[in-house]
Amino acid sequence: MNEDACIRLFAALHGTEPYLADAEIVKRGSAFLLFTMDGFSEEEDFFLRTPPEIIGRNMACAVCADLLACGVTPEIWIQNWNVDEAKGMDYYRRVGGGIERVLQFYGAECVGGDTGCSVPWSYTAVAYAQTERIPVTRCAARRIPFELYASGRMGCANLAAFRSGAMPELTMHDPVPRESLFATDTSGGFFDALENFRRVNTGMRLRIDLEQALSPEVLHACPPSIDPCFTLIGGVGEYELLYAVPCGTACPGVKIGEGDFRECRENDFRLFRGGRPSGRMRSAPPDYRNIPETERLRATEDYFKEIAER
């Protein structure tokens, strides 16, 4: 499946603006209504070896991330379950318990939904929030010098996928700071998140230290055949939040880069490792849903070579 082509197709049919924000934003009077929807399956989301409670927690955290990246928390939750009856009721009780713990953390309420059957199982959730404040989007609210932060270091989920292991437990984050100029989550991996910024901004200059973005676990655990930075390119979602704040703003998270804007259309994303130049982001990362599983590692390696060219 070519995900980008499908997104643009449906956006054109329904008159929506793709990629502008992580959630769909509707203005009604003085209020902004925010909606997000996400779907999961056991195989596509690498849950085959993941404990049920963590599956539930991770699915719920993933849905919430779209709203958190806009600066709000979920209020209402609607879900659709297509269950594989062979798993048994206790399995779904444990998955559902993981979901409910996330909803309780944010003070959100599940009001119901729909159930059906499928093999393998699949799950879809819609989350809703409302705010009087202008939501944070991927497009910069002000074109001023900024520092880029991440809610946590990244790479562990893609490393687990490379190893065919269980997915790591996602963290329940607070919304991005109110001062955020722009933000997104890493639902498709770190480089996919950077591409979200490139799609909707012009003249952005960004300098990123990849070693600051990488989890120490990845730096120490990657096999010799895989450069740790591969785990930032890979498309397995970790749902960390990336957010830019005006220079000098005190905020939580890990500072991974800084930047500013020029009066031109081209964006310029430069990569560093330990303070030394390491390459430049020239094109979108691989669309892994459009690549056979046996070719995904090769596609990652080819992209890494592309961005490393001086």
N, C-alpha and C positions, 0 to 999 in steps of 0.2 A: 504494500500500500504506500502510495506517495502522499504522505501526510500533508505537506505544504499545499499540494495541488488540491486535495480535498477541502482543506480549510478555506482556500481562496474561492473554490467553486461555490460552497455553501454561503460564504459571505456575500458573493455577488448576487446569488439568488434571493437572499433575504435582506440585502441592503445594510449589512453590518460592517464594522471596521475591524478587520482581523489584526491581531498582534498588538493593539494599542495598550491593553492592560491584561493582567492575569485573570481578572473576573470581568463579567459583563456588567456594565454600569448604565443605569437608566435614571435620568433626572425626572423627578416628579415634584413640582412645586419647589420648596426650599430643601427637599431631601434628595439624597442619592440612594437608590436601591441597587444592591450588588448581588449578583447571582453567579454561582459557578457549578459546573457539573463535571464529574470524572467517572470513568469506568475502569474496572479491573477484572483480570481473570487469573486463575492459578498459574497457568503456564506462561502467559505473556509477561507477567510481572514478577517472574522468578520466585514464586511462593511455594514451589514443590517441596522444598526442604526447610521451610520457615514455620515455626510453631504457630498454632492458630491465633493465640492472643496477640502475637506481634503482627500477624497478617491484618487483624482488625485494627490495631493501633496505627499501623503504617498506612492503610487505606484511608482512615479518617484524617490522619495528619496530612496526607497528600491533598485531599480535598480542601482542607482548611488553609493550606499554604497559599492558594490563589487569593483568598480574602485577606490573609495576613500581609501579603505583598502589596495590597491596596490600602493597608493601614487600619483594617477593621477585623473584628472577630465574628465567627458564625453565631447566628441567633436561632435559625430554624433549619431543620434537616429532614429531607425526604429521601427514601432509599428504595431501590429495586433489587431484589435477590432472585437470581436464577440458580437454583440449588441442584447439586449432584447428590441424589438421595443415597448413593453408596457411601458417602462420607459419614452419615449418621448425625443425629440431632446434637450430640454432645460437641461435635466439631464446630457446628454453627453457633452453639451457645458460647463457646470459647472465643470464636471470631467476633461475635456480636458484643461480648463483654469487653474486648479490646476497643471496639468502636465506641461503646458507651463511656468508657473511661476518658476518652478524648473529649467527647461532648460535655461531660461533667466538668472537665478542666476549663473549658471555654464558656460554660454556662449556656450551652445550646440545647435545644429540645428537638428530639426526633418525633415528628407528628404522624409517621406512618409511611406508607408506600405500597409496593406491589411485590408479589412473589410468583415465581414460575420455576420451570425445570430446564436444565441444560447440562451437557457433559462436554468439557469440564464446566465447573461452576463459573458464574460471573456476577459482578456486583457493580451497581451504579448508584451514586449519591448526588443530590442537589443540595447546596447550602446557600443560605440567604442571610444578608445583613443590611442594615440601614444606617445612614449617617448624615449629619448636617454639614460635615466637613467635606471639602473637595478631596476625593480619593487620590491616592498615589497611583500613577500609571508608569508605564515603561518609557514614556516620553518626558523629557526633562521639563519640570515646571518653571525653572529659571536656568538660563545659560550662563552659569558662573562657575569658577573653579570649585572642584569637589574632591572628596575622598570616598573611595568605594569600600564598603564593608560587606562581610559575609557573616551570617548568624552562627556559622560553625565551619570547620575545615571539612574538606570533601575528598571523595574518591573511594570510600569504603564499600559503597553499594556496587560500584562497577568492579572493584576487586573481587567481591563475593561472587558476582556473575561470571567473571573470568574463571574462578575456581569452582563454579557450579555448587556454591555453598548457600547457606541460609542468608536471607537479607538481614542486615543490621537493624536494630530498633531505632526508629526515627524519634527525634526530640520534639517535644511540644514547645513551640516558640511563641513569644509575644509578637504582636504586629510590628511592622517596621516603624521606626521613630517618626513622629509627626513632622520632623524637619526634613524628611527624605525628599530629595528632588526627583528621583525616579527609582523604581524597584522592580524586581521580578523574583521568581523562585527557580530552583534548578531541577524542575520536574523532568527535563530531558537531558540532564547533565550540565556541567559548568559551561562548556563552550556553546551549547544550545542557548543557555541563558544570555550569554554575551551577544549571540546573534539576535535575540529579542531586542536588545538595546540598539543594535545596528539597524534593524529594520525600520525603526520609527524615529530615529534621530538623525541629524545632519551635523557635520563639522565637529563631531565629538572626538577628542583626543583622550585616549585612555592608556595608562601604563600599569600593567599587572605583574606582580611577582608570583609566579606559579607555585613556588615553594611555600609561600605564605598561605596559599589556598589549599594546599595538600594536607591531608591528615598525616600526622606522624606515623600512624599505623601503616599507611600505604607506603611511605618512604622506606620503612623497615621490612615490610612483608612482601613486596612485589618480587616475583621471581626474576632472575637475571635476564630472561628473554623479553620482559615487558618493562618499558620505561614507565616509571610511576605516573608521568603526565598522561599516559594513555587513559588512566582512570578519570581524568577531567574531561576527556573527549567523549568517552563512552556515553551511551544514551540511557542508562539505567537511572531513574530519578532518585535523588537524595532529598529533595525538597528543602534544602537550605534556602535562606532568603538572601538576596543580594540587594543592597540599597546604597545610594549615594547621598551624602550629606554635605552641606557647605564646609569648606576647609576650616578646621579648628573646632568643629562641633563635637562635644563629648557624647559618645553613644556606645552601647554595648556591641559586642561582636569582635570580629577579627579584621583589621585593616589589611586589604589585599591589593589596593591600588589607589591611584589618584588620576585626575584629569581636568580638562577644561574644554572650551569650545572655540572654534574658528568660524569665520564667515565664509564657509564653502560647503558643498554638499557631501564631500567624501569624509567618511569616518576613518580614524587612524588608531587602531588598537595594537599596541606594542607589548611584547611579552618579555619578561625577565625571569631569570632563575638565580636566586641568591644575589640579586643586585646587578647581574650581568645580562646584557642583551641576549635573548634567546630566539627571537623570531617575530613574526607579525601575523595577525589574523587577516586572511585575504578573502575567504569565502565561508559559506555556511558549513558546519560540521556534517558528517554523514547522516543521511536519513535512514536510520537502522531498520525502520519498518519496511523499507523498500530494498533491503539487502538480505540475501539468504544468510541464515545463522552461521553457516560454515565460512562465509566471507566477511563477517563483521570485524574480526580481529585484523584482517588484512586491510580493510577499509580504514580502520582506526590508525594503523601504521602509516598508510599512504597520506592521510590527512596530517599526521604528525610531521611527516617529511615536508609537506607543503608549507605548514606554518613555520617550520624551522629554517626555511630558506631565507637568506639575508638579502 
